[in-house]
Amino acid sequence: MYEVMEEDSYEFRDVDLPDDLCFCPQVEYNNQPDSLFFSDGVRSVDFILVYEDEDTKPFDKKFTCKRHKYFESCLMQMGLELEATPSVHEDNLIYVKVHVPWEVQRTYAEVLHIKIPIEVNDHVNRTPVGNLFDWITKYFKPNEKLIKKEVDYYTAPYQRHHHDCFLKMDKEKVFTPSMKSRMASCFTAFNLSFFLKPQVGNVKKFGITKLLSGGVYKAAYAPHDCRFNVKSTVESCPNERYLLYKEWAHPKNFYKTQPLDLIRKYYGEKIGIYFAWLGFYTKMLAFASVVGLACFFYGYHIQENSTWSKEVCDPDIGGKIVMCPQCDLCNYWILNSTCDTSKTLTIFDHFGTLVFAVFMAVWVTVFLEFWKRYQSQLEFEWDTVEFLEQEEPSRPEYDAACVHDTINPVTGVQEKVPFTFCGRCFRISIGIGTVLFWIILILASIVAIIIYRLAVFFSLSIKLKNPGNFTTLEPLKEYVTPQMATSVTAGLINFVVIMILNTLYERVAIWITDFELPRTRTDYENSLTMKMFLFQFVNYYSSCFYIAFVKGKIVGHPGQPVYILEKYRNEECDPGGCLIELTTQLAIIMGGKAIWNNIQEVLLPWVKNVIFRYCTRVTHKKVEPPRWEQDFELQPFTKLGLFYEYLEMVIQFGFVTLFVASFPLAPFLALVNNIIEIRVDAWKMTTQFRRILPEKARDIGAWQPILQWIAILAVATNAMIIAFTSDIIPRLVYYWSFSVEEGYGNHSMSGFINSSLSYFNTGNFSEATVTDAVERPPNITICRYRDFRFPPGHPREYQYNMHYWHVIAAKMAFIIVVEHVAYLTKFILASVIPDVSHTTREHLKRERYLTQAIIHEVRLNLVSKRLKPVKDDLLFERPKYERS
C-alpha cells in the first residue's frame, strides 16, 4: 500500500499531451460484486488506481487529469492492460483496473528475481514420534481440510530463456495473485511517467508515490480476493481472505497455531516473518511463564512463614521499633505499620527470584538462538535465502534527488547519487545530533518530574495537616495522603509528557530519516528503527531505571539528609522498599500499555471505516459495489504500520527481560497479551485494512541486533536489581556471617530486621530537618532507619560500619560472578546451537545442485544446437572419397 507522503521540493508541471497518447477504455459496472476480472471475464484485476473524475473538480484543479492520463498511457505502453469503471456509490470517483499480461509477468519475474518451482521436494522425513505428535497437536492447528498444506518445491530464480526447465504447470498458476500485484506495484513505483517521452521536456521523473501526494490519484492498492466473512461466488476464486479470517483472525482461534504459509502467500514474506516471529516469541514465553508462575506461587506460599516478615508484623518486635521520619515534614512511625507491605514484598523478594533471574538469562539466549534456526528454515521454505539488498529497488524519493555522478564500486559503472560523501556525513551528523538532543530532553523531563514530586510532597505535607485547608475533601482525608496525591499527579504528568514527546519525536524521526535519504525501503526502515527505539527505550524504561538504581540510594541519614538544589530532600523508598515500588511500576506500565494498545488497535480502524463508509457516500444506490470499491472504503496500511507492531513487541520484550527479577509475572502477562495481540493484528489486517502489498524480507531486519543488545543488557540489570534493589544479598550476608554473632547459635534469619536498622539520636536532627509545622513527640529519643551505620555515641557515629562493607563486597562479588557465568553460558549456548539446522542445510545444497544442473543442461543443449550446423557443413564440404 502506498500512503500519502509530503510534497517534495519541486512541484508538478502541466504538460501538453502527445498525439500518440494511449487512452484507458472505460466500461460500466457489470453488477458482479465478487468478480475480479475485466469486463471480458478473462483478464484478472491485479492492481487498482483510484482518481477523482475531472468533470467534478474545480476549474483550477482540472489540469491534474493530464497527469493521470499520461501516467496511464505510459503504463499501457510498457505492456500493462488497463480498464476504468465509474464508482457505484460516489459519482466523482473512477477506478482503474490494472492487469499484468503473461509476457510482462515473465519479464518482471526475472527483474524481481522471483523464484518458481523446479522440482517437488520429496525429502520429508516422517517418524512414528512425529506422527504421534501430529495426532496430539492436530486440534491446535487450523483445519487442514480448509487450509491444505502447501506442496514443498525446490525453486530457482525465474529466467525467460530457461522457461522450459522449470516445473510444468498452467501459466495462470505459475505466478500467484500476490506476485502479480507486486509486479504491478513495482511498475507504478518505478518512476515511469517520463521514461518513455524524453522529448516532453526537462521534467523530473515521478511515480505513483508522487502522484498520490500531489492528489492526482486518491489511492493505489491490490484488491482482496473476496469478502472476509463470505466466500466468493466466483468458482476460480481461492477465497484466501475468507480462510484466513475463519481459521486465523477470528477470536475463537486463539488456541490454534497460525497458517504461516497462507499468510505469506496472501500478504507476502514481510508480513509472514512478523507473525512467525511473534508466534515463536509467544511459544517461548509459555516456558518462561510456567517458571515465573512457580516463582510467584512459591513466594505467595512462604509469605506467612517468612522470618523477616514475621518480625516486622510481631507486636513485640516491629510494634516496638520507632522509625525516623522520611521527610522534613513527616513524623515518626511504627515499623509494624508496614506489615501488609512486608508480606507483599515477600512474594517477589525471595531466593526463588534469584533462580528465576538466572533461568531468564538462559531463556533469552535459547530464544534468540532457536529463532535464528527457525528463521533459516523459513528462508528456505519461503525462497528468501538469496534475497539480496541489490534486488530491492531504490525509493522514488532517492531517484528523484540523484544529481551527482559517481562510480559504483561493485559494478564499476557510472551512476547518479543524491549527495557527495561530505553531504552524506553532514546529513548523518544532523540525525545523530537531533536524536541525542531529544534523549537529553527526555532525561530533563524526568528530572523535572522528580523535582515536581519533591515540591508537591513538601507542599501537601503542610496543607493536608492544616484542618482549615481542603475542607471539601474531609470525607476522603483518610485516603488523600501526600504520598498518594503526589504519586497520582506525577504519574499523570509523566504520562502526558511521554505521549507529547512520543508524538513530537515520531514526526522529527521521520523528518530526519527523510533528510538522510536512504536508498531502499529496507535502509529507510532500519534507520528509522534505530532512532525510534533509542527514544522509546529512554522514554519507557527511564522511570524503572530510576526506581531500581537511583531512588533511595543517595539519601544520607536522618541527621544529614541529601538535598536536590539545596531545597528538596532526596526521595527515600517506600516503607516496603524500592523493589515493591518497581514491581508496581512494571505491573501498571505493562498492563496499562497492553490494554490501551489493544483497545486502540481494535477501535480506531473500525470507527474510521464506519465514518468513511456511511458519511462520505454521495449516492444511496441499493447496489452492492464491486470488490475494489469495497476495499477502497477500508483503511490503508501505512508504510510504518508494521514498524509500530515490531516496536510494541520489542518494548514488551525489554520489560520481560530487563526487570524480570523484580516481577516474575512479567512473562505471563506478556504471554496473555501476545495471544490477544496475534488475533487483534490478524483481525484488523484481514477485516479493516486494504490488502497489504506483498514485500520480500528474509529476516526481522534491524530488530534482530536490538533484541541481542537487550539480552546482553538484561543480564547486568537483573544482577544489579538483585544486588542493589532487593534484600537478598543482605539476608545472605546476615545468615552466613552475622547471625551466629548475634547470639542465635546456629545460622538463622532471626534478628535480621533489627540488624538491618541503625540507631539515631533524635537530638541530632539538623535545624533544616526540624520545623514548627510538625509536632514530634519529645519523649522519643532514639529512632531507627534502614542502613548499616555506627550508633550514636560511637567514635565513628553515623559512619558506615563493617556490616555495610561486608554487604557491599558481597553485592559486587555477586554481580561479577553472575554476569560472568551468565555471559559464559550465553556464549556456550550460542556456539552449541547452530544458526542453520542440518536438515535445512541439506535442503539448500540439494536446491543449489538442481539449479546448477538445470543451467548446465540448458547451456549444453545450446552449445550442441550451435555446433550441429557447423558439423553438417564440414561433412558436406569433404571430398567424396573421404566420405566413402
TORLO-230078 format. One record per residue (C-alpha): x, y, z; residue in three letters. Coordinates in steps of 0.02 Angstrom, whole numbers, padded with zeros to 5 digits, always signed. Layout:
# residues N
XYZALA;...
This chain:
# residues 884
+00000+00000+00000MET;+00060+00175-00034TYR;+00022+00309+00092GLU;+00011+00493+00052VAL;+00181+00574+00076MET;+00232+00754+00095GLU;+00263+00860-00058GLU;+00442+00864-00118ASP;+00535+01024-00152SER;+00480+01025-00333TYR;+00304+01038-00399GLU;+00211+00954-00540PHE;+00213+01048-00702ARG;+00073+01038-00826ASP;+00123+00962-00992VAL;+00044+00952-01162ASP;-00019+00780-01205LEU;+00065+00700-01357PRO;-00039+00647-01506ASP;+00000+00461-01489ASP;-00066+00451-01310LEU;-00150+00286-01264CYS;-00316+00313-01176PHE;-00383+00194-01046CYS;-00551+00121-01101PRO;-00698+00150-00984GLN;-00838+00024-00955VAL;-00989+00018-00842GLU;-01004-00093-00688TYR;-01073-00265-00734ASN;-01162-00296-00566ASN;-01044-00438-00519GLN;-00977-00384-00347PRO;-00867-00538-00322ASP;-00786-00533-00493SER;-00602-00484-00502LEU;-00594-00484-00691PHE;-00606-00357-00830PHE;-00770-00340-00922SER;-00718-00482-01037ASP;-00714-00603-00889GLY;-00541-00667-00937VAL;-00408-00542-00882ARG;-00383-00534-00695SER;-00378-00374-00592VAL;-00205-00365-00514ASP;-00200-00185-00454PHE;-00315-00036-00429ILE;-00289+00151-00457LEU;-00421+00274-00396VAL;-00438+00454-00454TYR;-00570+00590-00450GLU;-00664+00625-00610ASP;-00600+00789-00683GLU;-00776+00843-00731ASP;-00821+00856-00546THR;-00664+00952-00497LYS;-00647+01141-00480PRO;-00576+01229-00633PHE;-00406+01263-00551ASP;-00379+01077-00517LYS;-00432+01006-00684LYS;-00254+01006-00750PHE;-00216+00851-00645THR;-00315+00748-00770CYS;-00174+00766-00895LYS;-00052+00688-00774ARG;-00156+00535-00735HIS;-00195+00511-00921LYS;-00012+00525-00965TYR;+00038+00407-00824PHE;-00090+00277-00879GLU;-00031+00294-01058SER;+00147+00258-01002CYS;+00088+00103-00909LEU;-00004+00041-01063MET;+00146+00071-01175GLN;+00253-00028-01053MET;+00137-00177-01077GLY;+00007-00165-00939LEU;-00178-00176-00982GLU;-00298-00050-00904LEU;-00487-00031-00891GLU;-00583+00105-00799ALA;-00751+00087-00710THR;-00852+00227-00626PRO;-00893+00212-00442SER;-01061+00146-00387VAL;-01079+00247-00225HIS;-00978+00403-00268GLU;-01012+00484-00436ASP;-00845+00576-00438ASN;-00729+00426-00422LEU;-00654+00320-00560ILE;-00572+00150-00527TYR;-00435+00098-00648VAL;-00409-00090-00652LYS;-00233-00148-00696VAL;-00192-00317-00772HIS;-00015-00387-00793VAL;-00009-00493-00954PRO;+00088-00655-00965TRP;+00238-00585-01059GLU;+00253-00441-00937VAL;+00243-00565-00793GLN;+00389-00662-00866ARG;+00491-00505-00890THR;+00464-00436-00716TYR;+00481-00605-00632ALA;+00659-00605-00698GLU;+00687-00424-00645VAL;+00622-00455-00468LEU;+00713-00623-00452HIS;+00551-00714-00414ILE;+00580-00899-00381LYS;+00466-01031-00456ILE;+00467-01222-00434PRO;+00592-01333-00524ILE;+00558-01498-00434GLU;+00449-01568-00296VAL;+00540-01586-00129ASN;+00509-01767-00081ASP;+00642-01773+00056HIS;+00520-01765+00202VAL;+00565-01874+00349ASN;+00417-01944+00444ARG;+00447-02039+00605THR;+00324-02129+00720PRO;+00360-01999+00854VAL;+00321-01861+00732GLY;+00159-01945+00680ASN;+00108-01967+00862LEU;+00150-01785+00898PHE;+00048-01726+00748ASP;-00101-01830+00806TRP;-00093-01749+00978ILE;-00073-01571+00912THR;-00195-01580+00767LYS;-00330-01499+00874TYR;-00218-01346+00895PHE;-00191-01324+00709LYS;-00301-01243+00575PRO;-00423-01356+00487ASN;-00318-01448+00358GLU;-00473-01483+00253LYS;-00494-01296+00227LEU;-00313-01241+00227ILE;-00221-01379+00138LYS;-00036-01400+00165LYS;+00070-01319+00030GLU;+00170-01433-00082VAL;+00355-01408-00048ASP;+00460-01371-00201TYR;+00640-01338-00242TYR;+00643-01169-00327THR;+00758-01059-00430ALA;+00751-00878-00492PRO;+00646-00867-00649TYR;+00734-00841-00816GLN;+00641-00818-00980ARG;+00763-00916-01087HIS;+00760-01061-00962HIS;+00570-01068-00951HIS;+00558-01248-01013ASP;+00673-01307-00872CYS;+00552-01260-00734PHE;+00410-01369-00671LEU;+00271-01384-00799LYS;+00109-01302-00743MET;-00032-01195-00810ASP;+00031-01018-00845LYS;-00110-00946-00738GLU;-00036-01038-00588LYS;+00148-01001-00616VAL;+00135-00834-00528PHE;+00016-00810-00382THR;-00103-00660-00371PRO;+00008-00582-00238SER;+00159-00596-00356MET;+00059-00510-00494LYS;+00007-00371-00375SER;+00189-00348-00326ARG;+00238-00335-00510MET;+00102-00205-00542ALA;+00151-00103-00391SER;+00333-00103-00447CYS;+00279-00042-00618PHE;+00188+00107-00544THR;+00327+00146-00420ALA;+00475+00144-00541PHE;+00457+00324-00598ASN;+00381+00278-00767LEU;+00296+00442-00801SER;+00434+00518-00904PHE;+00538+00368-00953PHE;+00455+00346-01120LEU;+00442+00527-01179LYS;+00606+00620-01152PRO;+00553+00749-01279GLN;+00418+00815-01162VAL;+00544+00924-01076GLY;+00664+00932-00931ASN;+00539+00873-00803VAL;+00586+00769-00651LYS;+00531+00587-00651LYS;+00397+00532-00533PHE;+00295+00376-00496GLY;+00137+00332-00403ILE;+00202+00398-00236THR;+00221+00573-00305LYS;+00055+00561-00395LEU;-00031+00512-00232LEU;+00048+00655-00135SER;+00000+00776-00273GLY;-00182+00724-00271GLY;-00180+00651-00446VAL;-00233+00483-00376TYR;-00328+00455-00215LYS;-00269+00276-00185ALA;-00167+00134-00259ALA;-00188-00041-00189TYR;-00207-00226-00227ALA;-00386-00294-00211PRO;-00437-00426-00085HIS;-00491-00588-00168ASP;-00660-00595-00077CYS;-00755-00532+00074ARG;-00683-00586+00240PHE;-00841-00671+00305ASN;-00921-00736+00145VAL;-00850-00846+00008LYS;-00841-00777-00167SER;-00970-00834-00294THR;-00833-00849-00425VAL;-00779-01031-00437GLU;-00598-00992-00479SER;-00576-00880-00326CYS;-00461-00960-00195PRO;-00553-00869-00052ASN;-00390-00848+00042GLU;-00451-00696+00139ARG;-00605-00793+00197TYR;-00496-00940+00251LEU;-00378-00826+00345LEU;-00521-00747+00440TYR;-00608-00911+00478LYS;-00454-01008+00535GLU;-00337-00870+00595TRP;-00409-00696+00626ALA;-00569-00748+00716HIS;-00551-00733+00906PRO;-00613-00912+00930LYS;-00447-00974+00856ASN;-00340-00903+00997PHE;-00277-01076+01044TYR;-00230-01128+00867LYS;-00064-01110+00779THR;-00051-00989+00633GLN;-00063-01040+00449PRO;+00102-00955+00409LEU;+00115-01022+00231ASP;-00055-00949+00186LEU;-00013-00784+00273ILE;+00148-00774+00173ARG;+00058-00821+00012LYS;-00077-00688+00035TYR;+00019-00545+00118TYR;+00199-00581+00069GLY;+00356-00630+00163GLU;+00371-00468+00261LYS;+00205-00490+00350ILE;+00233-00678+00363GLY;+00401-00660+00450ILE;+00323-00539+00577TYR;+00186-00661+00626PHE;+00311-00805+00625ALA;+00423-00709+00747TRP;+00275-00656+00856LEU;+00209-00835+00863GLY;+00380-00907+00904PHE;+00408-00775+01039TYR;+00237-00815+01114THR;+00275-01002+01118LYS;+00441-00971+01206MET;+00352-00858+01332LEU;+00248-01009+01384ALA;+00404-01092+01460PHE;+00457-00932+01548ALA;+00278-00907+01611SER;+00274-01078+01694VAL;+00436-01044+01789VAL;+00380-00867+01831GLY;+00213-00926+01899LEU;+00302-01060+02002ALA;+00415-00924+02074CYS;+00264-00814+02112PHE;+00163-00951+02197PHE;+00315-01005+02297TYR;+00331-00827+02363GLY;+00145-00822+02400TYR;+00161-00985+02495HIS;+00305-00928+02606ILE;+00243-00752+02644GLN;+00159-00807+02805GLU;+00310-00909+02859ASN;+00445-00783+02815SER;+00553-00745+02966THR;+00586-00563+02924TRP;+00403-00534+02881SER;+00351-00609+03049LYS;+00473-00494+03140GLU;+00401-00341+03054VAL;+00222-00391+03099CYS;+00263-00452+03276ASP;+00196-00326+03405PRO;+00342-00366+03520ASP;+00472-00331+03383ILE;+00405-00223+03242GLY;+00274-00148+03356GLY;+00408-00076+03472LYS;+00527-00008+03340ILE;+00502+00178+03309VAL;+00561+00231+03136MET;+00635+00400+03094CYS;+00537+00524+02985PRO;+00565+00500+02798GLN;+00547+00684+02757CYS;+00567+00852+02844ASP;+00379+00868+02868LEU;+00347+00686+02915CYS;+00325+00613+03089ASN;+00387+00455+03175TYR;+00304+00292+03128TRP;+00299+00115+03194ILE;+00381-00023+03093LEU;+00235-00145+03101ASN;+00127-00019+03008SER;+00212-00090+02853THR;+00159-00268+02894CYS;+00049-00291+02740ASP;+00181-00213+02626THR;+00312-00328+02701SER;+00207-00482+02665LYS;+00175-00423+02487THR;+00360-00392+02462LEU;+00398-00571+02516THR;+00302-00635+02365ILE;+00429-00556+02247PHE;+00585-00538+02353ASP;+00644-00713+02399HIS;+00780-00836+02349PHE;+00672-00911+02212GLY;+00684-00744+02121THR;+00872-00769+02106LEU;+00845-00938+02023VAL;+00715-00864+01906PHE;+00831-00722+01854ALA;+00967-00848+01808VAL;+00838-00951+01713PHE;+00784-00798+01614MET;+00965-00761+01566ALA;+00973-00935+01489VAL;+00797-00923+01417TRP;+00831-00764+01318VAL;+00986-00843+01240THR;+00894-01002+01194VAL;+00751-00898+01122PHE;+00864-00796+01009LEU;+00969-00944+00951GLU;+00821-01055+00910PHE;+00736-00910+00823TRP;+00887-00898+00707LYS;+00867-01083+00667ARG;+00681-01063+00635TYR;+00713-00908+00531GLN;+00838-01000+00421SER;+00707-01136+00394GLN;+00580-01005+00340LEU;+00709-00927+00224GLU;+00723-01092+00132PHE;+00538-01131+00131GLU;+00490-00955+00076TRP;+00628-00935-00054ASP;+00716-00787+00026THR;+00887-00867+00052VAL;+00967-00773-00092GLU;+00866-00614-00071PHE;+00998-00478-00078LEU;+00986-00293-00049GLU;+01030-00252-00230GLN;+00873-00343-00283GLU;+00769-00213-00191GLU;+00730-00061-00299PRO;+00779+00112-00242SER;+00645+00226-00172ARG;+00567+00354-00290PRO;+00620+00495-00172GLU;+00800+00436-00188TYR;+00794+00427-00377ASP;+00717+00600-00391ALA;+00862+00677-00291ALA;+01004+00593-00388CYS;+01107+00734-00465VAL;+01290+00687-00430HIS;+01393+00566-00534ASP;+01494+00428-00453THR;+01569+00259-00494ILE;+01486+00106-00420ASN;+01625+00012-00326PRO;+01542-00156-00364VAL;+01496-00142-00548THR;+01619-00005-00598GLY;+01477+00083-00691VAL;+01444+00269-00676GLN;+01282+00307-00584GLU;+01189+00450-00504LYS;+01184+00481-00315VAL;+01089+00615-00218PRO;+01239+00687-00124PHE;+01427+00679-00107THR;+01523+00594+00034PHE;+01534+00757+00132CYS;+01349+00788+00107GLY;+01309+00614+00171ARG;+01417+00640+00326CYS;+01331+00807+00358PHE;+01158+00728+00348ARG;+01206+00584+00464ILE;+01283+00707+00589SER;+01123+00809+00592ILE;+01024+00650+00625GLY;+01137+00591+00768ILE;+01137+00763+00848GLY;+00948+00776+00841THR;+00923+00604+00919VAL;+01043+00646+01061LEU;+00954+00811+01090PHE;+00786+00725+01110TRP;+00858+00593+01227ILE;+00930+00732+01335ILE;+00760+00817+01329LEU;+00678+00660+01398ILE;+00806+00648+01538LEU;+00775+00831+01577ALA;+00587+00798+01586SER;+00618+00654+01707ILE;+00723+00766+01820VAL;+00586+00898+01812ALA;+00455+00769+01865ILE;+00566+00712+02010ILE;+00582+00893+02069ILE;+00394+00912+02048TYR;+00365+00759+02158ARG;+00477+00830+02294LEU;+00398+01003+02287ALA;+00219+00939+02288VAL;+00255+00816+02427PHE;+00332+00957+02529PHE;+00182+01071+02497SER;+00046+00941+02527LEU;+00129+00881+02687SER;+00095+01053+02760ILE;-00076+01091+02684LYS;-00158+00922+02716LEU;-00112+00931+02900LYS;-00198+01100+02919ASN;-00383+01071+02964PRO;-00432+01233+02877GLY;-00371+01176+02708ASN;-00464+01060+02588PHE;-00624+01058+02690THR;-00714+00984+02540THR;-00601+00832+02549LEU;-00645+00793+02729GLU;-00732+00626+02686PRO;-00577+00574+02587LEU;-00449+00643+02708LYS;-00403+00468+02763GLU;-00361+00420+02585TYR;-00292+00583+02513VAL;-00117+00571+02585THR;+00034+00672+02524PRO;+00114+00513+02455GLN;-00043+00462+02359MET;-00081+00635+02291ALA;+00099+00660+02236THR;+00110+00490+02151SER;-00055+00511+02057VAL;-00021+00687+01994THR;+00160+00648+01950ALA;+00104+00491+01859GLY;-00024+00587+01757LEU;+00101+00721+01713ILE;+00229+00588+01667ASN;+00100+00503+01555PHE;+00056+00666+01467VAL;+00240+00708+01442VAL;+00275+00536+01370ILE;+00131+00549+01247MET;+00177+00725+01193ILE;+00360+00680+01168LEU;+00311+00521+01076ASN;+00204+00619+00954THR;+00332+00755+00926LEU;+00481+00640+00912TYR;+00392+00524+00791GLU;+00375+00667+00669ARG;+00552+00725+00700VAL;+00621+00549+00674ALA;+00528+00531+00509ILE;+00589+00702+00453TRP;+00769+00659+00497ILE;+00759+00493+00406THR;+00684+00579+00253ASP;+00825+00707+00263PHE;+00956+00568+00266GLU;+00875+00497+00107LEU;+00910+00309+00122PRO;+00918+00219-00046ARG;+00800+00073-00018THR;+00644+00044+00084ARG;+00741-00076+00197THR;+00875+00055+00230ASP;+00739+00181+00271TYR;+00653+00066+00396GLU;+00817+00013+00479ASN;+00871+00194+00502SER;+00702+00243+00573LEU;+00701+00088+00684THR;+00863+00135+00772MET;+00806+00315+00802LYS;+00635+00269+00868MET;+00697+00128+00979PHE;+00831+00234+01062LEU;+00698+00363+01102PHE;+00569+00237+01161GLN;+00699+00147+01266PHE;+00737+00305+01364VAL;+00554+00357+01367ASN;+00482+00194+01435TYR;+00623+00124+01540TYR;+00695+00280+01620SER;+00569+00282+01764SER;+00605+00098+01801CYS;+00793+00127+01799PHE;+00768+00275+01917TYR;+00667+00173+02043ILE;+00783+00022+02031ALA;+00953+00104+02039PHE;+00936+00287+02095VAL;+00790+00312+02213LYS;+00833+00287+02395GLY;+01018+00256+02360LYS;+01087+00429+02399ILE;+00985+00493+02546VAL;+01114+00512+02686GLY;+01050+00483+02862HIS;+00914+00571+02966PRO;+01038+00696+03040GLY;+01117+00741+02873GLN;+00997+00707+02728PRO;+01042+00741+02546VAL;+00953+00885+02459TYR;+00925+00922+02275ILE;+00956+01103+02227LEU;+00989+01133+02413GLU;+00800+01139+02440LYS;+00715+00973+02405TYR;+00758+00822+02510ARG;+00802+00672+02405ASN;+00669+00537+02390GLU;+00676+00385+02501GLU;+00599+00217+02460CYS;+00427+00171+02523ASP;+00421+00082+02692PRO;+00416-00084+02599GLY;+00572-00043+02500GLY;+00603+00008+02319CYS;+00579-00167+02249LEU;+00392-00168+02283ILE;+00379+00004+02202GLU;+00473-00060+02049LEU;+00357-00210+02041THR;+00205-00097+02049THR;+00275+00016+01915GLN;+00307-00130+01797LEU;+00134-00204+01826ALA;+00049-00037+01790ILE;+00153+00001+01635ILE;+00141-00173+01559MET;-00043-00198+01599GLY;-00098-00023+01554GLY;+00004-00016+01395LYS;-00061-00184+01336ALA;-00244-00141+01369ILE;-00231+00031+01290TRP;-00141-00031+01134ASN;-00263-00173+01102ASN;-00415-00062+01126ILE;-00338+00068+01013GLN;-00294-00058+00878GLU;-00471-00127+00877VAL;-00574+00031+00891LEU;-00480+00159+00786LEU;-00483+00070+00617PRO;-00662+00010+00645TRP;-00726+00184+00689VAL;-00633+00262+00542LYS;-00707+00135+00422ASN;-00883+00163+00488VAL;-00866+00351+00470ILE;-00792+00337+00296PHE;-00920+00210+00238ARG;-01078+00297+00295TYR;-01030+00481+00297CYS;-00940+00502+00131THR;-01058+00412+00012ARG;-01137+00535-00108VAL;-01267+00419-00182THR;-01382+00293-00099HIS;-01398+00164-00235LYS;-01454-00005-00172LYS;-01322-00095-00274VAL;-01184-00198-00199GLU;-01020-00116-00253PRO;-00882-00215-00337PRO;-00740-00292-00239ARG;-00617-00150-00274TRP;-00739-00017-00215GLU;-00773-00111-00053GLN;-00584-00116-00024ASP;-00569+00071-00055PHE;-00684+00101+00094GLU;-00559+00012+00207LEU;-00409+00093+00293GLN;-00242+00099+00201PRO;-00099+00005+00284PHE;+00035+00137+00301THR;+00218+00105+00266LYS;+00256+00117+00453LEU;+00113+00005+00509GLY;+00221-00149+00533LEU;+00358-00044+00612PHE;+00244+00004+00758TYR;+00193-00178+00782GLU;+00375-00228+00800TYR;+00411-00080+00913LEU;+00269-00127+01030GLU;+00331-00306+01047MET;+00515-00260+01068VAL;+00472-00136+01206ILE;+00374-00276+01290GLN;+00523-00393+01267PHE;+00627-00265+01362GLY;+00505-00264+01508PHE;+00505-00455+01511VAL;+00695-00470+01515THR;+00770-00310+01588LEU;+00671-00305+01752PHE;+00606-00482+01769VAL;+00699-00509+01934ALA;+00576-00389+02017SER;+00419-00452+01931PHE;+00410-00641+01894PRO;+00235-00620+01823LEU;+00300-00516+01677ALA;+00318-00666+01558PRO;+00142-00725+01600PHE;+00067-00553+01568LEU;+00164-00543+01405ALA;+00101-00716+01355LEU;-00081-00668+01382VAL;-00056-00504+01291ASN;+00028-00588+01142ASN;-00108-00718+01123ILE;-00231-00574+01108ILE;-00110-00469+01004GLU;-00092-00603+00869ILE;-00280-00613+00843ARG;-00304-00424+00853VAL;-00170-00392+00722ASP;-00239-00531+00613ALA;-00417-00466+00631TRP;-00377-00287+00586LYS;-00266-00335+00437MET;-00396-00455+00370THR;-00555-00355+00401THR;-00514-00171+00424GLN;-00369-00135+00306PHE;-00345-00142+00120ARG;-00240-00286+00059ARG;-00059-00259+00107ILE;+00057-00261-00043LEU;+00172-00413-00036PRO;+00353-00375+00001GLU;+00508-00482+00014LYS;+00600-00500+00181ALA;+00720-00634+00241ARG;+00727-00583+00425ASP;+00659-00458+00550ILE;+00788-00329+00498GLY;+00863-00208+00623ALA;+00758-00281+00763TRP;+00872-00434+00774GLN;+01027-00340+00838PRO;+00914-00238+00953ILE;+00850-00399+01033LEU;+01029-00460+01052GLN;+01078-00297+01136TRP;+00930-00306+01257ILE;+00975-00486+01300ALA;+01153-00434+01345ILE;+01095-00285+01448LEU;+00964-00391+01538ALA;+01098-00495+01623VAL;+01176-00340+01701ALA;+01012-00257+01751THR;+00941-00411+01836ASN;+01104-00443+01929ALA;+01104-00263+01992MET;+00919-00270+02040ILE;+00952-00422+02148ILE;+01109-00343+02220ALA;+01055-00164+02249PHE;+00864-00158+02247THR;+00812-00318+02336SER;+00865-00378+02510ASP;+00926-00550+02454ILE;+01112-00510+02471ILE;+01096-00426+02643PRO;+00997-00576+02704ARG;+01128-00699+02640LEU;+01267-00598+02721VAL;+01174-00594+02885TYR;+01132-00779+02878TYR;+01311-00837+02845TRP;+01414-00703+02934SER;+01319-00613+03072PHE;+01175-00723+03134SER;+01292-00826+03245VAL;+01374-00669+03315GLU;+01203-00601+03362GLU;+01187-00746+03484GLY;+01064-00858+03393TYR;+01180-01009+03399GLY;+01156-01084+03227ASN;+01138-00993+03061HIS;+00967-00914+03063SER;+00869-00767+02991MET;+00805-00721+03164SER;+00858-00545+03210GLY;+00885-00488+03030PHE;+00763-00342+03044ILE;+00848-00274+03199ASN;+01018-00297+03118SER;+00967-00204+02960SER;+00909-00049+03055LEU;+01028+00080+03125SER;+01003+00191+03278TYR;+00984+00380+03276PHE;+00978+00504+03419ASN;+00831+00622+03391THR;+00931+00761+03471GLY;+01049+00758+03323ASN;+00919+00817+03196PHE;+00989+00965+03099SER;+00900+01132+03101GLU;+00845+01106+02920ALA;+00751+00947+02966THR;+00661+01023+03117VAL;+00509+01130+03079THR;+00366+01203+03179ASP;+00242+01132+03052ALA;+00261+00959+03128VAL;+00247+00922+03314GLU;+00354+00770+03351ARG;+00337+00681+03519PRO;+00476+00745+03635PRO;+00485+00582+03735ASN;+00561+00487+03587ILE;+00750+00496+03599THR;+00800+00354+03483ILE;+00729+00309+03312CYS;+00782+00182+03181ARG;+00817+00195+02995TYR;+00865+00073+02856ARG;+01055+00072+02841ASP;+01214-00004+02913PHE;+01294+00135+03016ARG;+01376+00153+03187PHE;+01256+00205+03327PRO;+01261+00375+03416PRO;+01399+00389+03545GLY;+01518+00281+03444HIS;+01685+00364+03397PRO;+01631+00346+03214ARG;+01446+00380+03240GLU;+01334+00379+03087TYR;+01475+00315+02976GLN;+01464+00152+02883TYR;+01503+00001+02991ASN;+01586-00165+02948MET;+01418-00245+02909HIS;+01394-00118+02770TYR;+01561-00158+02689TRP;+01526-00344+02700HIS;+01362-00316+02608VAL;+01443-00205+02476ILE;+01580-00333+02445ALA;+01452-00472+02431ALA;+01349-00369+02309LYS;+01497-00331+02196MET;+01556-00512+02202ALA;+01380-00571+02160PHE;+01368-00455+02009ILE;+01538-00508+01942ILE;+01508-00694+01966VAL;+01329-00694+01899VAL;+01374-00588+01747GLU;+01524-00695+01701HIS;+01429-00858+01725VAL;+01279-00793+01627ALA;+01385-00725+01484TYR;+01487-00885+01477LEU;+01327-00987+01470THR;+01259-00875+01332LYS;+01421-00895+01233PHE;+01420-01085+01253ILE;+01236-01098+01203LEU;+01262-00984+01053ALA;+01409-01093+00998SER;+01322-01260+01026VAL;+01158-01213+00940ILE;+01192-01188+00753PRO;+01100-01049+00662ASP;+01053-01168+00521VAL;+00991-01343+00558SER;+01066-01496+00472HIS;+00904-01531+00378THR;+00890-01354+00311THR;+01073-01356+00259ARG;+01046-01518+00161GLU;+00892-01445+00075HIS;+00992-01291+00025LEU;+01129-01398-00050LYS;+01000-01500-00146ARG;+00917-01343-00215GLU;+01082-01267-00270ARG;+01131-01431-00353TYR;+00969-01440-00451LEU;+00983-01258-00505THR;+01162-01282-00566GLN;+01114-01444-00655ALA;+00973-01358-00748ILE;+01082-01213-00801ILE;+01219-01332-00857HIS;+01095-01436-00957GLU;+01023-01283-01043VAL;+01194-01218-01089ARG;+01248-01389-01151LEU;+01094-01402-01262ASN;+01125-01227-01328LEU;+01305-01269-01372VAL;+01250-01430-01455SER;+01124-01338-01563LYS;+01256-01213-01617ARG;+01387-01347-01657LEU;+01269-01460-01756LYS;+01254-01345-01910PRO;+01442-01321-01913VAL;+01470-01509-01907LYS;+01345-01538-02050ASP;+01430-01405-02156ASP;+01601-01483-02132LEU;+01533-01654-02176LEU;+01452-01583-02333PHE;+01612-01499-02394GLU;+01727-01654-02380ARG;+01779-01743-02542PRO;+01679-01894-02598LYS;+01820-02017-02572TYR;+01836-01958-02391GLU;+01651-01978-02364ARG;+01657-02158-02426SER;
